[in-house]
Amino acid sequence: MGAIVIVAILIWSFFAGFLPMMENPAEIHQPGVGDFFPEAAIWEGTVFEVNRLVIARILAAVVVCAVVGIVALRVTKVPTRGQAAIEVVAEYVRRNIGIELMGNKRGRRYAITLAVIFFGVFAMNLTGIIPGINIAASSVMSVPLVFAVFAYVSFVVAGIRERGGLRFFKEQLMPAGVPKLMYLLLTPIELFSTFVVRPCSLAIRLLANMIAGHILLATCYFGTQSLLVATGGLKIISVATFAGAIAVTAFELFVALLQAYVFTLLTAVYIKMSVEAH
């Protein structure tokens, strides 16, 4: 199994980075801020402008919806490999994140919300190592912000539904057992921490990791391409930089999965903090 994974990463890295370099080795793309603001493919200058990042988002959303939809429509008692894979991930999210943090009843209730976040964030992250796209859809703030707002609305609505509107906001902004005079200081802090810092930290954490991953991976391929067009013995060093690109590709796959897990876990923690009495 490990050998299959290694071979798959090698092939993936070849098509993602090495093959495009061989098509035009003299044209070297230097990674930078411009990568996160690609040129428009169609409808430039309008609100419907489509560029490589937009295509990545659409592709990720369509693939996730298609895969999950097909599996849901073809559910069998003896699961196929695809069905088994989706069920394993969904069950892990429900049991190891939802139920473990919130208990059986609440864990099952919010399992769909957590699964949507996990699959969505993972798919958006994964586009960073897809040949032809080579940039994560979540490496620009719009995508992390959408998921952060979704998480924000989820824990606020969950708290209001289970605790009641006034009670929920009172518990969040006015912790019990504190002298009333202290609320003048604590309430603004709790307001900022709960309703501003939480969603912002979710979005910024995901964004920063995806930007760093893209720059690191692009730098490895840039170094490899630069060495390939160099003269003398420098070409030999390109073997090491390309090996580094392969390692970073595997690491980015891990980071894509890890960040989806962390985002989902924190959302579950925030929901738990909203629905339980303080």
Secondary structure as the mmCIF struct_conf table of DSSP 4:
data_model
#
loop_
_struct_conf.conf_type_id
_struct_conf.id
_struct_conf.beg_label_comp_id
_struct_conf.beg_label_asym_id
_struct_conf.beg_label_seq_id
_struct_conf.end_label_comp_id
_struct_conf.end_label_asym_id
_struct_conf.end_label_seq_id
HELX_RH_AL_P HELX_RH_AL_P1 GLY A 2 SER A 13
HELX_RH_PI_P HELX_RH_PI_P1 PHE A 14 PHE A 18
HELX_RH_AL_P HELX_RH_AL_P2 LEU A 19 GLU A 23
TURN_TY1_P TURN_TY1_P1 PRO A 25 ALA A 26
BEND BEND1 GLU A 27 GLU A 27
HELX_LH_PP_P HELX_LH_PP_P1 ILE A 28 PRO A 31
BEND BEND2 GLY A 32 GLY A 32
HELX_RH_3T_P HELX_RH_3T_P1 VAL A 33 PHE A 36
BEND BEND3 PHE A 37 PHE A 37
HELX_LH_PP_P HELX_LH_PP_P2 PRO A 38 GLU A 39
STRN STRN1 ALA A 40 ILE A 42
BEND BEND4 TRP A 43 TRP A 43
TURN_TY1_P TURN_TY1_P2 GLU A 44 GLY A 45
BEND BEND5 THR A 46 THR A 46
TURN_TY1_P TURN_TY1_P3 VAL A 47 PHE A 48
STRN STRN2 VAL A 50 ASN A 51
HELX_RH_AL_P HELX_RH_AL_P3 ARG A 52 LEU A 73
TURN_TY1_P TURN_TY1_P4 ARG A 74 ARG A 74
BEND BEND6 LYS A 77 VAL A 78
HELX_RH_AL_P HELX_RH_AL_P4 ARG A 81 TYR A 92
HELX_RH_PI_P HELX_RH_PI_P2 VAL A 93 ILE A 99
HELX_RH_AL_P HELX_RH_AL_P5 GLU A 100 ARG A 109
TURN_TY1_P TURN_TY1_P5 TYR A 110 TYR A 110
HELX_RH_AL_P HELX_RH_AL_P6 ALA A 111 LEU A 126
HELX_RH_3T_P HELX_RH_3T_P2 THR A 127 ILE A 129
BEND BEND7 ILE A 130 ILE A 130
TURN_TY1_P TURN_TY1_P6 PRO A 131 ILE A 133
BEND BEND8 ILE A 135 ILE A 135
HELX_RH_3T_P HELX_RH_3T_P3 ALA A 137 SER A 139
BEND BEND9 VAL A 140 VAL A 140
TURN_TY1_P TURN_TY1_P7 MET A 141 MET A 141
HELX_RH_AL_P HELX_RH_AL_P7 SER A 142 ARG A 163
HELX_RH_AL_P HELX_RH_AL_P8 GLY A 165 LEU A 173
BEND BEND10 MET A 174 MET A 174
TURN_TY1_P TURN_TY1_P8 ALA A 176 GLY A 177
BEND BEND11 VAL A 178 VAL A 178
HELX_RH_3T_P HELX_RH_3T_P4 LYS A 180 MET A 182
HELX_RH_AL_P HELX_RH_AL_P9 TYR A 183 PHE A 192
HELX_RH_PI_P HELX_RH_PI_P3 SER A 193 VAL A 197
HELX_RH_AL_P HELX_RH_AL_P10 ARG A 198 LEU A 228
TURN_TY1_P TURN_TY1_P9 VAL A 229 VAL A 229
BEND BEND12 ALA A 230 ALA A 230
TURN_TY1_P TURN_TY1_P10 GLY A 232 GLY A 233
HELX_RH_AL_P HELX_RH_AL_P11 LEU A 234 VAL A 275
BEND BEND13 GLU A 276 GLU A 276
#
